[in-house]
């Protein structure tokens, strides 16, 4: 007959056994988790969440619910039906002023951006009529000003020109631009409906800062063509080719200094008004109307002095009137369809990134939430309709949105006012714009470029994250010295490499319990006061995915931690693997867990799994992994796993003392 066990051990054992039933019950909750939704269900839910504010009305049971469901659907697709019912006359006063102020900036910028995109000037104004009207009905941002922007215009000019030279065949070039716009809109709408907004995030903040900076310099250099009055210019966008073309023109062409004097004079005027507007907020309207005022004055000067006969380059061709249909110009069966679709994807992503970033910034200032997926749907349909009505890819402009915000806009009605004003200009003022000097359009574009170069933000990125700075610099120099497309590719490539590297080098951390708490476990390196339990090793996997890329390195790290002990420490008998951060697992990850279990058992160490997530549980059950690991060693929390290990440890100690 064996002696009685130590009294303190017996009491502790009894206390731990009291919780055994509760632990087993919680383990059953974990093992009996429902299956995650199928891919088809997730797809349907994504679409319904994007267009339905009230998901319960999707399958109505009677006519009343049917009407409510239809109206709910329309409200989700057309937000104007929600806020339009509460629109008041005093709000229209603010929107009217903002819209007119916006139009005064939009008209000269749109003409200049069309010139940057190698399109006739009226297409820039067309793009400021139809897309803003569509967005006003479907968009949810109150401040976002829609129209052509410099970066997208540069993208089109750089990439479509590689397929068709606009100087040789301008009609085919214009048709391809409309087709690119159609594809850009299609991709944008699909991203929104399928809730694929995360794709936009591959263009990280650092990549956008570098890309915008490089693009701004390229755009500025390309304006030297109009600012100096060069007739023959390169189609390439890298800085070396552009500068070579500029220096060659000094020898090959007879240039008129009047273009440069005219452009620089009004550029100084526009920048001066912007400086005054920043110093005195009440004069916000001054820098907004300065570009339009410059265009009007310069056009009158050229008309009255007949400067176009003395070397000053002017717009000349300018068609007015309502947007003509361009549906017959879309090319879906040509030899370049694949290239056009690729350009549409790139332009669509860049346009979305800029619009959502600008929209969310101003939404935060006003204190409301902007749904990125709904914005993508609105942008997509806006560009699809635009491609059918002689518009090229439109998006939200930061400079015009800032003017719209400063002018006190209340809703997107300011976009409607702007579009109507631009349409009236197309009807009445196009003949007057015949004499607009190209140097003025260049000065308008140049005046908008300083906002695209953010040196302070690049320095901030350098201080915070050196790898992000490499992404930023890669995009900057790629755009500057190779091409716009290569610059984006370098930025995305470095970002992907970083993601892969972080996945492969998934970290693990040894955890301990914080003093004075029951279930708070933290990294013992970060919190040195956290205490570990003798003979029990708690390891957390710090990776969202346990997959083929990191499974081997994680297994080796866990084995090294479990088998490496100092001379004064007790050998590890239990390894608690905290999987709360692991959102997904593949077959390589499951095989790794089984191999890890076998290796630990061979060292007389028991593997315990804590807090696996729903998709992980489902895959492990399908692979019958729990049968090999032991269902009794799967727990809901680290605390449950630790208590179970202590119970067994004390029971073994009690048996030893018997």
Buried (B, 14 or more C-beta within 10 A) or exposed (E): EEEEBEEEBBEBBEEBEEBEEEBBEBBEEBBEBEEBEEEEEEBEBBBBBBBBBBEEBBEBEEEEBEEBBEEBBBBBBBBBBEBEEEEEEEBBEBBBBBBBBBBBBBBBBBBBBBBBBBBBBBBBBBBBBBBBBBBBBBBBBBBBBBBBBBBBBBBBBBBBBBBBBBEEEBEBBBBBBBBBBBBBBBBBBBBBBBBBBEBBEBBBBBBBBBBBBBBBBBBBBBBBBBBBBBEEBBBBBBBEBBEEBBEBBEEEEEBBEBBBEBBBBBBEBBBEBBEEBEEEEEEBBBBBBBBBBBBBEBBEBBBEEEBBEEEBBBBEEBBBEEBEEBEEBBBEEBEBEEBBBBBBBBBBBBBBBBBBBBBBBBBEEEEEEBBBBBBBBBBBBBBBBBBBBBBBBBBBBBBBBBBBBBBBBBBBBBBBBBBBBBBEBBEEBBEBBBBBBBBBBBBBBBBBBEBBBBEEBBEBBBEEBEBBBBBBBBBBBBBBBBBBBBBBBBBBBBBEEBEEEBBBEBBBBBBBBBEEEEEBBBBBEEBEEBEBBEBBBBBBBBBBBBBBBBBEBBBEBBBEBBEEEEEEEEEBBBBBBBBBBBBBBBEBBBBBBBBBBEBBEEEEBBBBBBBBBBBBBBBBBEBEBBEEBBEEBBBBBBBBBBBBBBBBBBBEBBEEEE
